[in-house]
Amino acid sequence: MGEQQPLRDSYGDVQITLSRDGEQVCSAPASDALGGPQAALAWMLNEARERGLAVEDGMLMITGACGGIHPAVPGHYVADYGDFGRIEFTVT
């Protein structure tokens, strides 16, 4: 995604902005997802343990959505994570 960034105590202040065809769809801090990625990951791991689900090396853990749910209408999207880079994709 972007250049490697130093570890932080918290990532909840990272601002995430989603745009479609150059117009902002939403913008929110990472803390919108259960208080931030670290808290969301801790919740997921505890929930998996309580349900008897295995968490194995190499699994991808997605820690939630920020800024609400928006319909995927056709267009070119950019999800900007500030210093952490951006992801671009197209919905047809």
C-alpha positions as CSV (number, residue, x, y, z in Angstrom):
1,M,0.0,0.0,0.0
2,G,2.4,2.7,1.1
3,E,5.8,3.2,2.7
4,Q,6.4,1.2,5.8
5,Q,5.3,3.2,8.9
6,P,6.7,3.0,12.4
7,L,4.6,1.1,15.0
8,R,2.2,3.2,17.0
9,D,0.5,2.7,20.3
10,S,-2.8,3.4,18.6
11,Y,-4.1,3.6,15.0
12,G,-7.5,5.0,15.9
13,D,-6.6,8.5,14.8
14,V,-5.9,7.5,11.3
15,Q,-8.4,9.3,9.0
16,I,-9.8,7.1,6.2
17,T,-11.5,8.8,3.3
18,L,-13.5,7.1,0.5
19,S,-14.2,8.9,-2.7
20,R,-16.0,7.9,-5.9
21,D,-15.1,9.5,-9.2
22,G,-13.3,12.3,-7.3
23,E,-16.2,13.1,-4.9
24,Q,-15.9,12.2,-1.2
25,V,-18.4,9.5,-0.1
26,C,-17.3,9.4,3.5
27,S,-14.5,10.2,5.9
28,A,-14.0,8.8,9.4
29,P,-11.3,7.9,11.9
30,A,-10.2,4.3,12.2
31,S,-11.6,4.5,15.8
32,D,-15.1,4.2,14.2
33,A,-14.6,0.4,13.9
34,L,-15.0,-0.8,17.5
35,G,-12.7,1.9,18.9
36,G,-9.8,1.2,16.5
37,P,-8.0,-1.7,14.8
38,Q,-6.3,-3.0,18.0
39,A,-9.6,-3.1,20.0
40,A,-11.5,-4.7,17.1
41,L,-8.8,-7.3,16.7
42,A,-8.8,-8.1,20.4
43,W,-12.6,-8.5,20.3
44,M,-12.4,-10.8,17.2
45,L,-9.8,-13.0,18.8
46,N,-11.7,-13.3,22.1
47,E,-15.0,-14.0,20.2
48,A,-13.2,-16.7,18.1
49,R,-11.8,-18.3,21.3
50,E,-15.2,-18.3,23.0
51,R,-16.8,-20.0,19.9
52,G,-14.0,-22.6,19.7
53,L,-12.8,-21.3,16.3
54,A,-9.2,-21.7,15.3
55,V,-7.1,-18.6,14.4
56,E,-4.1,-19.8,12.4
57,D,-1.0,-18.2,11.1
58,G,-1.5,-16.4,7.8
59,M,-5.2,-15.7,8.3
60,L,-6.3,-12.2,7.2
61,M,-8.2,-10.4,9.9
62,I,-10.5,-7.6,8.7
63,T,-11.2,-5.3,11.7
64,G,-14.3,-3.5,10.6
65,A,-15.7,-0.6,8.5
66,C,-15.4,3.1,9.2
67,G,-17.9,5.7,8.1
68,G,-21.0,3.6,7.7
69,I,-22.3,1.5,4.9
70,H,-22.6,2.9,1.4
71,P,-24.1,1.3,-1.7
72,A,-21.5,0.2,-4.3
73,V,-22.7,2.2,-7.3
74,P,-20.6,2.0,-10.5
75,G,-17.5,4.3,-10.5
76,H,-13.8,4.5,-9.7
77,Y,-13.2,4.5,-5.9
78,V,-10.2,5.6,-3.9
79,A,-9.8,4.6,-0.2
80,D,-7.2,6.9,1.3
81,Y,-5.4,5.9,4.5
82,G,-3.2,8.9,4.8
83,D,0.5,7.9,5.5
84,F,-0.5,4.3,5.1
85,G,-1.4,4.6,1.4
86,R,-4.4,4.1,-0.7
87,I,-6.4,1.5,-2.5
88,E,-8.1,2.1,-5.8
89,F,-10.8,0.0,-7.4
90,T,-13.6,0.2,-9.9
91,V,-17.2,-1.0,-9.5
92,T,-18.9,-1.8,-12.8
